[in-house]
Every structure is written in structure tokens, then in C-alpha cells.
Amino acid sequence: MNDTIRIEEVDGVEPPPRARVEDPDAPGVIAESATDKLTRKRDYLDGFLAEKPAGTAAGEPGGDIYEAVVAALREIFDPEIPVNIYDLGLIYGVDVSPENHVAVTMTLTTPHCPVAESMPAEVELRVGAVPGVGDAEVNLVWDPPWDPAKMSDEARLELGML
């Protein structure tokens, strides 16, 4: 068995060919003169950059009402765990109707939670206080049961679980 390493010295290497883009107005034309290289090229992103983003409805994720409701939920903290209920994974859904009525589906860490009676009322009060929200309704569910896997990465980091 031959375990020798062969080293070859070279003076230089030819650069690889450069990518070429055809002009859509003149198919097959690739060559550029030195003057052409220095002049400003047509910006292929012009149309893309000028296009305005499609508007997001207020009740959809990214919309004003939806994001304001999520921000309000992030201000409510579980009294036993120093993490807000949204990042803790207690909020299963936020539904905003076209009339800006909000229904929050949530759970608690356990049915025997000391705030089982007061937490849904606080959520309803805080969500109802968001500007633009008509009515607020809280649906407390136990299925699927909450478990630590529902927590956000921020919550895990806060609790030292990451």
C-alpha cells in the first residue's frame, strides 16, 4: 500500500467562465463592449420593488387587530411561571371575525390551576380592551391537554429549558 502524497506546483489556473445573461429584448446577444459595462444596466427588480404588498386584513395574522390582540395576550403572565400565556402555549387560537369580534381558544397548564376561574376572565377583559375589537369571547378547552412542547423557544429560554 502506497501512502505517499503527491504535490504538484502550477504557475496559474485559468479562471472559470463567467455567467452570461441574455438580453430579453435581443435574444442570443451576450457580448458587451467596455462602454456597455460601465453604463447603468436595466434594473430587473424595478417592477418587483415598485409593487406594493397585498394588504392584510385586520383580523388575519399580520393584520392590525390580530397583532394587537396577540400583544395584549403577551402582557398576561401565568402567576406560577414567569412567562406570558401566549409564549407559554396556553393560547390555541385567535379568531377575528369580519366585524372584529374576537374568539380566543385557550387552555391552562392543569384543570387544578389556581387561576382556572380568573384567567379566562382576565383574557376576555384584556382582549376586549384592544382598540377596534367589538366583542371578546374566551373558550377554555382541555383537549388537547397542555404540555411543555407547546411553549415557544423564548419561553423555553426564559425557563432555562433550552
MODELLER restraints for C-alpha pairs under 7 A, 6 or more apart:
rsr = mdl.restraints
at = mdl.atoms
rsr.add(forms.Gaussian(group=physical.xy_distance, feature=features.Distance(at['CA:20:A'], at['CA:30:A']), mean=6.64, stdev=0.5))
rsr.add(forms.Gaussian(group=physical.xy_distance, feature=features.Distance(at['CA:21:A'], at['CA:30:A']), mean=6.69, stdev=0.5))
rsr.add(forms.Gaussian(group=physical.xy_distance, feature=features.Distance(at['CA:22:A'], at['CA:28:A']), mean=6.15, stdev=0.5))
rsr.add(forms.Gaussian(group=physical.xy_distance, feature=features.Distance(at['CA:22:A'], at['CA:29:A']), mean=5.92, stdev=0.5))
rsr.add(forms.Gaussian(group=physical.xy_distance, feature=features.Distance(at['CA:22:A'], at['CA:30:A']), mean=5.36, stdev=0.5))
rsr.add(forms.Gaussian(group=physical.xy_distance, feature=features.Distance(at['CA:23:A'], at['CA:29:A']), mean=6.38, stdev=0.5))
rsr.add(forms.Gaussian(group=physical.xy_distance, feature=features.Distance(at['CA:56:A'], at['CA:62:A']), mean=6.55, stdev=0.5))
rsr.add(forms.Gaussian(group=physical.xy_distance, feature=features.Distance(at['CA:56:A'], at['CA:63:A']), mean=5.38, stdev=0.5))
rsr.add(forms.Gaussian(group=physical.xy_distance, feature=features.Distance(at['CA:57:A'], at['CA:63:A']), mean=5.39, stdev=0.5))
rsr.add(forms.Gaussian(group=physical.xy_distance, feature=features.Distance(at['CA:58:A'], at['CA:64:A']), mean=4.83, stdev=0.5))
rsr.add(forms.Gaussian(group=physical.xy_distance, feature=features.Distance(at['CA:58:A'], at['CA:65:A']), mean=5.02, stdev=0.5))
rsr.add(forms.Gaussian(group=physical.xy_distance, feature=features.Distance(at['CA:58:A'], at['CA:66:A']), mean=6.33, stdev=0.5))
rsr.add(forms.Gaussian(group=physical.xy_distance, feature=features.Distance(at['CA:59:A'], at['CA:65:A']), mean=5.52, stdev=0.5))
rsr.add(forms.Gaussian(group=physical.xy_distance, feature=features.Distance(at['CA:59:A'], at['CA:66:A']), mean=4.99, stdev=0.5))
rsr.add(forms.Gaussian(group=physical.xy_distance, feature=features.Distance(at['CA:59:A'], at['CA:96:A']), mean=4.77, stdev=0.5))
rsr.add(forms.Gaussian(group=physical.xy_distance, feature=features.Distance(at['CA:59:A'], at['CA:97:A']), mean=6.66, stdev=0.5))
rsr.add(forms.Gaussian(group=physical.xy_distance, feature=features.Distance(at['CA:59:A'], at['CA:100:A']), mean=6.74, stdev=0.5))
rsr.add(forms.Gaussian(group=physical.xy_distance, feature=features.Distance(at['CA:60:A'], at['CA:66:A']), mean=5.98, stdev=0.5))
rsr.add(forms.Gaussian(group=physical.xy_distance, feature=features.Distance(at['CA:61:A'], at['CA:67:A']), mean=6.72, stdev=0.5))
rsr.add(forms.Gaussian(group=physical.xy_distance, feature=features.Distance(at['CA:65:A'], at['CA:132:A']), mean=6.74, stdev=0.5))
rsr.add(forms.Gaussian(group=physical.xy_distance, feature=features.Distance(at['CA:66:A'], at['CA:96:A']), mean=6.89, stdev=0.5))
rsr.add(forms.Gaussian(group=physical.xy_distance, feature=features.Distance(at['CA:68:A'], at['CA:130:A']), mean=6.68, stdev=0.5))
rsr.add(forms.Gaussian(group=physical.xy_distance, feature=features.Distance(at['CA:69:A'], at['CA:127:A']), mean=5.82, stdev=0.5))
rsr.add(forms.Gaussian(group=physical.xy_distance, feature=features.Distance(at['CA:69:A'], at['CA:130:A']), mean=6.48, stdev=0.5))
rsr.add(forms.Gaussian(group=physical.xy_distance, feature=features.Distance(at['CA:72:A'], at['CA:126:A']), mean=6.36, stdev=0.5))
rsr.add(forms.Gaussian(group=physical.xy_distance, feature=features.Distance(at['CA:72:A'], at['CA:127:A']), mean=6.39, stdev=0.5))
rsr.add(forms.Gaussian(group=physical.xy_distance, feature=features.Distance(at['CA:73:A'], at['CA:85:A']), mean=6.72, stdev=0.5))
rsr.add(forms.Gaussian(group=physical.xy_distance, feature=features.Distance(at['CA:73:A'], at['CA:86:A']), mean=5.94, stdev=0.5))
rsr.add(forms.Gaussian(group=physical.xy_distance, feature=features.Distance(at['CA:74:A'], at['CA:84:A']), mean=5.25, stdev=0.5))
rsr.add(forms.Gaussian(group=physical.xy_distance, feature=features.Distance(at['CA:74:A'], at['CA:85:A']), mean=6.42, stdev=0.5))
rsr.add(forms.Gaussian(group=physical.xy_distance, feature=features.Distance(at['CA:74:A'], at['CA:86:A']), mean=5.49, stdev=0.5))
rsr.add(forms.Gaussian(group=physical.xy_distance, feature=features.Distance(at['CA:75:A'], at['CA:84:A']), mean=6.33, stdev=0.5))
rsr.add(forms.Gaussian(group=physical.xy_distance, feature=features.Distance(at['CA:76:A'], at['CA:84:A']), mean=5.39, stdev=0.5))
rsr.add(forms.Gaussian(group=physical.xy_distance, feature=features.Distance(at['CA:76:A'], at['CA:85:A']), mean=6.05, stdev=0.5))
rsr.add(forms.Gaussian(group=physical.xy_distance, feature=features.Distance(at['CA:77:A'], at['CA:83:A']), mean=5.65, stdev=0.5))
rsr.add(forms.Gaussian(group=physical.xy_distance, feature=features.Distance(at['CA:77:A'], at['CA:84:A']), mean=4.04, stdev=0.5))
rsr.add(forms.Gaussian(group=physical.xy_distance, feature=features.Distance(at['CA:77:A'], at['CA:85:A']), mean=5.60, stdev=0.5))
rsr.add(forms.Gaussian(group=physical.xy_distance, feature=features.Distance(at['CA:78:A'], at['CA:84:A']), mean=6.12, stdev=0.5))
rsr.add(forms.Gaussian(group=physical.xy_distance, feature=features.Distance(at['CA:78:A'], at['CA:85:A']), mean=6.05, stdev=0.5))
rsr.add(forms.Gaussian(group=physical.xy_distance, feature=features.Distance(at['CA:83:A'], at['CA:155:A']), mean=6.18, stdev=0.5))
rsr.add(forms.Gaussian(group=physical.xy_distance, feature=features.Distance(at['CA:85:A'], at['CA:91:A']), mean=6.77, stdev=0.5))
rsr.add(forms.Gaussian(group=physical.xy_distance, feature=features.Distance(at['CA:87:A'], at['CA:151:A']), mean=5.71, stdev=0.5))
rsr.add(forms.Gaussian(group=physical.xy_distance, feature=features.Distance(at['CA:87:A'], at['CA:152:A']), mean=5.11, stdev=0.5))
rsr.add(forms.Gaussian(group=physical.xy_distance, feature=features.Distance(at['CA:87:A'], at['CA:155:A']), mean=5.69, stdev=0.5))
rsr.add(forms.Gaussian(group=physical.xy_distance, feature=features.Distance(at['CA:88:A'], at['CA:150:A']), mean=6.94, stdev=0.5))
rsr.add(forms.Gaussian(group=physical.xy_distance, feature=features.Distance(at['CA:88:A'], at['CA:151:A']), mean=4.56, stdev=0.5))
rsr.add(forms.Gaussian(group=physical.xy_distance, feature=features.Distance(at['CA:88:A'], at['CA:152:A']), mean=6.48, stdev=0.5))
rsr.add(forms.Gaussian(group=physical.xy_distance, feature=features.Distance(at['CA:88:A'], at['CA:155:A']), mean=6.05, stdev=0.5))
rsr.add(forms.Gaussian(group=physical.xy_distance, feature=features.Distance(at['CA:89:A'], at['CA:150:A']), mean=4.79, stdev=0.5))
rsr.add(forms.Gaussian(group=physical.xy_distance, feature=features.Distance(at['CA:89:A'], at['CA:151:A']), mean=4.68, stdev=0.5))
rsr.add(forms.Gaussian(group=physical.xy_distance, feature=features.Distance(at['CA:89:A'], at['CA:152:A']), mean=6.83, stdev=0.5))
rsr.add(forms.Gaussian(group=physical.xy_distance, feature=features.Distance(at['CA:90:A'], at['CA:106:A']), mean=5.47, stdev=0.5))
rsr.add(forms.Gaussian(group=physical.xy_distance, feature=features.Distance(at['CA:90:A'], at['CA:107:A']), mean=5.17, stdev=0.5))
rsr.add(forms.Gaussian(group=physical.xy_distance, feature=features.Distance(at['CA:90:A'], at['CA:108:A']), mean=5.89, stdev=0.5))
rsr.add(forms.Gaussian(group=physical.xy_distance, feature=features.Distance(at['CA:90:A'], at['CA:146:A']), mean=6.94, stdev=0.5))
rsr.add(forms.Gaussian(group=physical.xy_distance, feature=features.Distance(at['CA:91:A'], at['CA:105:A']), mean=6.12, stdev=0.5))
rsr.add(forms.Gaussian(group=physical.xy_distance, feature=features.Distance(at['CA:91:A'], at['CA:106:A']), mean=4.37, stdev=0.5))
rsr.add(forms.Gaussian(group=physical.xy_distance, feature=features.Distance(at['CA:91:A'], at['CA:107:A']), mean=6.59, stdev=0.5))
rsr.add(forms.Gaussian(group=physical.xy_distance, feature=features.Distance(at['CA:92:A'], at['CA:105:A']), mean=5.33, stdev=0.5))
rsr.add(forms.Gaussian(group=physical.xy_distance, feature=features.Distance(at['CA:92:A'], at['CA:106:A']), mean=5.15, stdev=0.5))
rsr.add(forms.Gaussian(group=physical.xy_distance, feature=features.Distance(at['CA:93:A'], at['CA:104:A']), mean=5.70, stdev=0.5))
rsr.add(forms.Gaussian(group=physical.xy_distance, feature=features.Distance(at['CA:93:A'], at['CA:105:A']), mean=4.94, stdev=0.5))
rsr.add(forms.Gaussian(group=physical.xy_distance, feature=features.Distance(at['CA:93:A'], at['CA:106:A']), mean=6.89, stdev=0.5))
rsr.add(forms.Gaussian(group=physical.xy_distance, feature=features.Distance(at['CA:94:A'], at['CA:102:A']), mean=6.92, stdev=0.5))
rsr.add(forms.Gaussian(group=physical.xy_distance, feature=features.Distance(at['CA:94:A'], at['CA:103:A']), mean=5.95, stdev=0.5))
rsr.add(forms.Gaussian(group=physical.xy_distance, feature=features.Distance(at['CA:94:A'], at['CA:104:A']), mean=4.69, stdev=0.5))
rsr.add(forms.Gaussian(group=physical.xy_distance, feature=features.Distance(at['CA:94:A'], at['CA:105:A']), mean=6.50, stdev=0.5))
rsr.add(forms.Gaussian(group=physical.xy_distance, feature=features.Distance(at['CA:95:A'], at['CA:102:A']), mean=5.61, stdev=0.5))
rsr.add(forms.Gaussian(group=physical.xy_distance, feature=features.Distance(at['CA:95:A'], at['CA:103:A']), mean=5.17, stdev=0.5))
rsr.add(forms.Gaussian(group=physical.xy_distance, feature=features.Distance(at['CA:95:A'], at['CA:104:A']), mean=6.41, stdev=0.5))
rsr.add(forms.Gaussian(group=physical.xy_distance, feature=features.Distance(at['CA:96:A'], at['CA:102:A']), mean=4.54, stdev=0.5))
rsr.add(forms.Gaussian(group=physical.xy_distance, feature=features.Distance(at['CA:96:A'], at['CA:103:A']), mean=6.54, stdev=0.5))
rsr.add(forms.Gaussian(group=physical.xy_distance, feature=features.Distance(at['CA:100:A'], at['CA:132:A']), mean=6.87, stdev=0.5))
rsr.add(forms.Gaussian(group=physical.xy_distance, feature=features.Distance(at['CA:100:A'], at['CA:133:A']), mean=5.24, stdev=0.5))
rsr.add(forms.Gaussian(group=physical.xy_distance, feature=features.Distance(at['CA:100:A'], at['CA:134:A']), mean=5.45, stdev=0.5))
rsr.add(forms.Gaussian(group=physical.xy_distance, feature=features.Distance(at['CA:101:A'], at['CA:133:A']), mean=5.88, stdev=0.5))
rsr.add(forms.Gaussian(group=physical.xy_distance, feature=features.Distance(at['CA:101:A'], at['CA:134:A']), mean=4.78, stdev=0.5))
rsr.add(forms.Gaussian(group=physical.xy_distance, feature=features.Distance(at['CA:101:A'], at['CA:135:A']), mean=4.71, stdev=0.5))
rsr.add(forms.Gaussian(group=physical.xy_distance, feature=features.Distance(at['CA:101:A'], at['CA:136:A']), mean=6.01, stdev=0.5))
rsr.add(forms.Gaussian(group=physical.xy_distance, feature=features.Distance(at['CA:102:A'], at['CA:133:A']), mean=6.82, stdev=0.5))
rsr.add(forms.Gaussian(group=physical.xy_distance, feature=features.Distance(at['CA:102:A'], at['CA:135:A']), mean=6.18, stdev=0.5))
rsr.add(forms.Gaussian(group=physical.xy_distance, feature=features.Distance(at['CA:102:A'], at['CA:136:A']), mean=4.83, stdev=0.5))
rsr.add(forms.Gaussian(group=physical.xy_distance, feature=features.Distance(at['CA:102:A'], at['CA:137:A']), mean=6.24, stdev=0.5))
rsr.add(forms.Gaussian(group=physical.xy_distance, feature=features.Distance(at['CA:103:A'], at['CA:136:A']), mean=5.90, stdev=0.5))
rsr.add(forms.Gaussian(group=physical.xy_distance, feature=features.Distance(at['CA:103:A'], at['CA:137:A']), mean=4.70, stdev=0.5))
rsr.add(forms.Gaussian(group=physical.xy_distance, feature=features.Distance(at['CA:103:A'], at['CA:138:A']), mean=5.78, stdev=0.5))
rsr.add(forms.Gaussian(group=physical.xy_distance, feature=features.Distance(at['CA:104:A'], at['CA:137:A']), mean=6.22, stdev=0.5))
rsr.add(forms.Gaussian(group=physical.xy_distance, feature=features.Distance(at['CA:104:A'], at['CA:138:A']), mean=4.83, stdev=0.5))
rsr.add(forms.Gaussian(group=physical.xy_distance, feature=features.Distance(at['CA:104:A'], at['CA:139:A']), mean=6.09, stdev=0.5))
rsr.add(forms.Gaussian(group=physical.xy_distance, feature=features.Distance(at['CA:105:A'], at['CA:138:A']), mean=5.96, stdev=0.5))
rsr.add(forms.Gaussian(group=physical.xy_distance, feature=features.Distance(at['CA:105:A'], at['CA:139:A']), mean=4.73, stdev=0.5))
rsr.add(forms.Gaussian(group=physical.xy_distance, feature=features.Distance(at['CA:105:A'], at['CA:140:A']), mean=6.07, stdev=0.5))
rsr.add(forms.Gaussian(group=physical.xy_distance, feature=features.Distance(at['CA:106:A'], at['CA:139:A']), mean=6.22, stdev=0.5))
rsr.add(forms.Gaussian(group=physical.xy_distance, feature=features.Distance(at['CA:106:A'], at['CA:140:A']), mean=5.14, stdev=0.5))
rsr.add(forms.Gaussian(group=physical.xy_distance, feature=features.Distance(at['CA:106:A'], at['CA:141:A']), mean=6.09, stdev=0.5))
rsr.add(forms.Gaussian(group=physical.xy_distance, feature=features.Distance(at['CA:107:A'], at['CA:140:A']), mean=5.38, stdev=0.5))
rsr.add(forms.Gaussian(group=physical.xy_distance, feature=features.Distance(at['CA:107:A'], at['CA:141:A']), mean=5.21, stdev=0.5))
rsr.add(forms.Gaussian(group=physical.xy_distance, feature=features.Distance(at['CA:107:A'], at['CA:142:A']), mean=5.90, stdev=0.5))
rsr.add(forms.Gaussian(group=physical.xy_distance, feature=features.Distance(at['CA:107:A'], at['CA:146:A']), mean=6.85, stdev=0.5))
rsr.add(forms.Gaussian(group=physical.xy_distance, feature=features.Distance(at['CA:108:A'], at['CA:146:A']), mean=6.82, stdev=0.5))
rsr.add(forms.Gaussian(group=physical.xy_distance, feature=features.Distance(at['CA:109:A'], at['CA:146:A']), mean=5.59, stdev=0.5))
rsr.add(forms.Gaussian(group=physical.xy_distance, feature=features.Distance(at['CA:120:A'], at['CA:138:A']), mean=6.25, stdev=0.5))
rsr.add(forms.Gaussian(group=physical.xy_distance, feature=features.Distance(at['CA:124:A'], at['CA:136:A']), mean=5.65, stdev=0.5))
rsr.add(forms.Gaussian(group=physical.xy_distance, feature=features.Distance(at['CA:124:A'], at['CA:137:A']), mean=6.00, stdev=0.5))
rsr.add(forms.Gaussian(group=physical.xy_distance, feature=features.Distance(at['CA:124:A'], at['CA:138:A']), mean=5.92, stdev=0.5))
rsr.add(forms.Gaussian(group=physical.xy_distance, feature=features.Distance(at['CA:127:A'], at['CA:136:A']), mean=6.15, stdev=0.5))
rsr.add(forms.Gaussian(group=physical.xy_distance, feature=features.Distance(at['CA:128:A'], at['CA:135:A']), mean=6.13, stdev=0.5))
rsr.add(forms.Gaussian(group=physical.xy_distance, feature=features.Distance(at['CA:128:A'], at['CA:136:A']), mean=5.00, stdev=0.5))
rsr.add(forms.Gaussian(group=physical.xy_distance, feature=features.Distance(at['CA:156:A'], at['CA:162:A']), mean=5.61, stdev=0.5))
